[in-house]
Structure formats: C-alpha cells, structure tokens
Amino acid sequence: MKDLEQLVRPNIWKLAPYSSARNEYSGRQAHVFLDANENPYNDPLNRYPDPLQRELKERLSAVKGVPVDNIFLGNGSDEAIDLPYRIFCTPQADNVVAIEPTYGMCRVCAAINDIGYRPVLLDGCYQITADRLLAACDNHTKIIWICSPNNPTGNHIVRKEVEEVIQQFEGIVIVDEAYSDFSTQKTFRSEIAKYPNLIVLNTMSKAWGCAAIRLGMAFASKEIVALMNKVKYPYNVNLLTQQKALEALQDPFGVDKWVKVLLGERARMVGAFMELPICERVYPTDANFFLAKVDDAQSIYDYLVDKGIIVRNRTRVQLCHNCLRVTIGTKSENNELLAALRTYQR
C-alpha cells in the first residue's frame, strides 16, 4: 500500500473539518446547553445528536468485535460508498475498478463524483481472479470494489482471490459485506488490523431488519475512519436512527433467530424453484436472496406484478439475462409466490 497521504486528495488531506458545538465541548458533565442555537423546548428532539455516535459505536463494538476507533457510521451504506470517492479520487483524473455485475451504487457514485469506472466481468460461475482485477488498474486507480456476498448474484467471491487483491493493490480495497450475516464464512472486518488499505462495509438493513432507519457501517484503520469523519456532514446520523439502532442491538440473539429462520426458508425456496418448469437454474447463494434463471423473466415479472407480488427483474444486468432476484420473505409470502408461479402459463 502507498502512504495514505499519497492516496488522499491533497485538498482533503489539508481540509479543516467543520467543528460543531458538541464536538468542541469536553470535560465535566454538562446540564445547561446554550451553545448550539437550539430551541430549549421539545426535549429530546430539540438537541443535535452526537455527531460521532459514541454510545452506538460502543454497543456496535461489542457486537461486531471491532474497536470503536475503527468504526464509521453513515446514513446508510450509500454514504460509506460515496465518501471514499470524495476522499481518495480526483474528479476527471482518477478511476476505480469493480466487479461486474455488482451493487449499482458503486457505479452511480463514480458518475456523481466524475470518476472513471472500470467494470471487470465475472466468469460464468460469478467469480473473478485477482489477476484480472489488478490487470484493469493503472497508476490512477485509487479503489477496487468487491461485494461479497455479491449483489445480485448472491455468492461469495473466493476469499484467497480477495486477499491477493488486498495484498497486491497499492490503493484502497473496499469489501461490501452487507449480506455477511447470512453466511458462515469469516468476515473481512476481522482483518482490518492486518490490512491498512482495507475498508469493510456492513449495514443494519439486512439481517437486523432495520432498513428504514438508514444506518450503514464502515470498518477500517483509525486513520481512514478519521478521514471519513472529517469529510462527512456533521450530523449525518440522526437521533432517532441512533436510538432505534441501540434498541435493536440489545437483542442480537433475536437477530440470530431471524437469520436461522430465513436460511431455512432460503433452502426450501431454492429447492421449490428448481422444481418449477419455468426455472432453468438457481445460482448458489450466501445471502438472504437467490438469483434464478427462468425462461422469460420479463413475462414472469409482469405476471407477478399483476398479482401484487414484486421480485427484482435483473434481465438487463450483464450476465443476468432472464434472471429474477428473489428476496426471502416470511413463510406465507414465500408460499404465495410459489403458488402464483405454479399456476403461471405463457
């Protein structure tokens, strides 16, 4: 890895971050707050939230096994995807490399920030080699994106290939592990002390069932987390989100039960789909969804919409022609989908 200062945009390295009133205060416990031009009424919503989410990070640290200083919290994982572009990539000069297909916000954020985006197609098994990813890089490549388990394919990228990318690439490698709670494989967040160029993303939206509160996480070196905190908007995670996340984190064993149920339903749904006449293949998955190749994705999708059942039509995505992505729902929701597909006629 290059020296971090060499990777960061010079203006960002020199940036003096906005200093909020609550960031400036330290010392004894305070009870009178006349510093932030807040309305003194309507407690607690009248007060700005903790800009660094300290209490929430302490709880996440215990659950995720990552030190507080190595945790960044954002307004959904999308903020944690956008910030590395703003920190490391100079518009109209630098580029990033990403597996293809993958989560679409990687490409969207590149376009918003005017950064070159170099997709590298997965093979027929939805895998990639380190050599192919590294071959797509040049002296202006700042970031390599790897989503594992991948979206929309559902499978893990072979770990030794990811490790080789991290070890050989001189820039930043970002591994999006949004679906890792549904997998038995070791997460990469346990490797951040070993790899200073690694950023690992996670979310409260999937296994934790909290998509509505918009809370994403990034695990990285203290130095990279400090850069993300410097560039983010001051109060990026609101008080209600912090409170709801703390409530959810009180019962991690309840989440484990949800995951166990969903994995059981996933196995049942995959088996049932493989018996459908319309289904040609179900791809291996380590997520809370699976990708199924069918004989006419658009027709089946339209048929399901008419019945009020929504799946994701991925037929226009590269390597996913005639594929539907199906999220695992409740048993009754899954049964309704299967019943509809069993009566489908062209």
N, C-alpha and C positions, 0 to 999 in steps of 0.2 A: 504493500500500500504506500502511496505517496504521502508525504507530510500533509496533515489535514489542512494547513493554511494554503498549500498549493492547490487543493481541490475546491476550496471555498471561493466564491466570487469575491474579489477584493473589496467591493463596497459593503458586502455583508460582513466580512471579517472585521471591518472598521466600524460597523454600524453601532451607534449608541442606541440601545433599545428604549422604547417608551417606558417611563417609570411611573407606575400607578401609585396612588396614595397608599394602598395597602402593602405594596412592595417596599415602600420607604420606611414604614414603621417596624420597629423591632424593640424588644426589651420587655418591660413588665406587662402583665395582663391589663388591657385597657377596657373601659366600660363606657366612656364618652367618646363618640366619634364625630368630630367636626372638621374632618379633613378632606372629604371627597365630594362635597356639594350634593349630598344625598338628602332626600326628604326624610325627616326624623320619624314619620308615621308609616304605618303599614308593615311593621316588623313581621317576618324577616325579609320580605321581598324588597324592602326599601334599600337594602345594603348590597353593594357589589360583592360578587362571590370571590373566594380565594383564587387569585389568578394562577397559582401554581398547584391548586387542588391537593394540598398536603395531606389532609385526613384520608381522602380517597386513595391517594398513592400508597399510604401506609398499609391500607387494607389490601390493595392490589398486590403489593409487595409480598404479603404473607400468602396470598392465594397463588400467585404466579411464580414465586420463588426468585424474584428479581429485585435487586436493591432499589430503593426509592430514587436515587440519583440517576438510575439507568432507565427511568420510565418517563415517557412523554404522553400526555393525554390531549386528544383533539376532538373537534366537532365532527365525529365520525372518522372512520379510517381515511376518508377522502381528504381531510385536512393533512393527515400524516403522509398521504401520497403527494399532495401538492407542494408541501414545504420543501422537500429535497430538491425539487426543480428550482425553487426560488433561492435556495441556499447555495447549491453547487453548480448550477447550469447558467451560463451566459446566453441570453437570447441571441438567435441568429448566428451563433458560433458553435456551441456545444451540442452534443447529442446523447441519447440513451439507447440502450439495446434491451429488447424484451422478448420473451417467448410469445408465440402466436399460434392459436388463439389464447387470450387471457382476459382478465378483468379490464373492461373498457375504459375505466377512468385513468389508467396509465397513459393511454394514447390521448385522451381528452385534455389532461393536464399538460401534456407536452405541447399540444396545439395552443392552449391558452397562454402558455409561457413562451411560445415561439421557439421551441427546442426541437431539434431533429429527432425523429422517432424511427428506430430501425428494428422492425419485427423479424424474428427468426422462426420459421415454421417448425412446429413439432413434427415428429415422424408419424407413421401410421398407428403406432401404439401410444401416441400422445406423449412421447418422451423426447429429450434433447440431450446432446452431449456438450460437455464443457468446451470442447474444441470448436464446435460450431458457433456457440455464443461468443467466445473470445475472438474468433475469426471475423465477426461482424464489427468489432471495436476498432477505433483508431485513436489517435492522440487527443481527440476532442470528446471521446466517450467518457462521461462522468459517472453514469449509473447503469447497472444491469438489474432488470426487474425479473423476479421469478416468483410466481404464485404457486404454492404447494401446500395442501392440495389445490389443484388448479381449478379455475372457473373459466369456461363452462364444462371442462372435461371431467372434473371430479377426482382425478388421480394424483398421487404424489409424483413429483419429479425425482428420479433416482438420486438418493442422498449423496453418494460419492461424486456424482457429477456436479451437484450444487456446491459441495465442499471444495472441489477443484476450482470452480469459478471464483469462490471467495478467496482461496489461497493465491490464485494466479493474477486476478484482476487488480490493477493498481488504484482503481476508483472505489466507488460505493456500491455494494451489493445489497439489494432490498428483497427480503423474502417475505411475502404476504402469506401469513398463516391464519387467515380468517376462519378456516374450517378445521383447524388442527384438533379441536376438542372432540371431533368425530373420528379421529384416527388413533391408532395405537402406536404410531411411530414417534420417536423422540423429537421434541420441538427444537427449533434452532435458537429460541430465546435463551436456552441454557448455554449457548456457545458465544454470547456477546463478549465475555471477558477474554476469550481466545482470539476473536477476530475483531479488531478495532474498526474495520471498514464495513461491518455488518449492521444493518437495521432490520429488525423483525417486526412485522405488523400483526396486530390482533384486534379483536372487536368484542363489544358486548351485544352485537346484533344477532349472532347465530345461536350458539349453544345456550347463552344466557337469556335469550328471549327478550332482549331489550332494544330492538331496532328503533323504536320510537324515540328513545332518549338521545340518540346520536352520540355515542361515546366510542372513540377509537383509541388504540394504544400503539405506541412505538417503543420498542426496547432497543437500546443502543448504548454506546460508550457515553460516559458523562459529558465528554466534550461535544459529541454530536447532539445529545439531548439539550445541552446549554445553548447550542446554535438554534435549535428548533424553538426553544422558549424565547430566544431573543427576537426571532422573526415573526412568530405567531402574533395574532391580535391579543391585546391584554387580557380580556375576559372571554376567552374562546369557549370555555365550558361553563354553562350557566348553573346557577344554584340548584334548580330543580333536577337537572341531569345528575349533578353530584349527589344529591340526596337519594334519588331513585337508584343510582348505582350502588351506593352504600347499603341500601336496603337489600338489593339483590345479592350482594356479596356476603351477606350474613348467612346465607344458606347454600354454600357450594355443593353440599351433598344432595340437595333438591335438584340442582342442575345435573348432577351425575345421573340421577334417576331419569330425568328427561332424556338425556343422551342415550341411556340404555334402552329406553322405550323406542326412541327414534331409530336406533341401529337395528332393533328387532323388526320394526316396520320397514326399514330400508331393505333388509334381506327378503322379507315377504313380498314387497313390491317388485323388486328386481326379478324374483322367481316368477311372479304372476305376469309381468310384462313379457318375459321370454316365451311364455305360452300363447301370447296374443298373435293371431295371424298377421296383423299389421306390423309387428315388430321384427326387424331383421337382426338387431344386435343391441345388447345393453353393455356399455363400457364399464370397466372396473372403476369403483369409486371409493374414496375415503372421506366423503363429505356428507352433508345432510340432503343431498340430491343425487340424481343419476342422469346420465345422458343416454338417450335411447335413439337408435337409428330406426326410422319407420319407412313405410313405402311411399307416403305422401304427407310430409309434415304440415304443409300449408292447409291442406284439406282437413286433416285431423284437428289441427289447431282451430280452424274456423268452426268446425262441428262442436268442439268442446266449448268455445266461447258462446255459441248459441244456447248451450245448456248451463251457462253460468259458471263454467269450470275453466280456470285460467292456468295454463302452463306456459313455459317460455319456448317460443319457436326460434331455434338457433340456425335455421337452414341457410341464412345469408352470411353466417360466420365461416371464415375459412376452416376447412377440414371438418365442418359440421353439417354438410349438406343433408337435408332430410332428417335432421336431428331435433328432438324435443328434449328440453331440460325440465325434469320433474322434481320439485321440492317435496320432501317427505312431510306430509301433514298429519293430522290426527287419524286414528284408525277409520273413523266414519268418513272423513274427507277422502282418504285413500280408497275406501271401498266405493264411494260414489264415482270417483274417476274410473276405477276398473269396470264398474257396471256400465258406465257410458261407453267405454272403449269396446266392451264385449258385444255391444249392440250396434257398433259403428258399421255402416255399409257405404261403399263408394258410390 
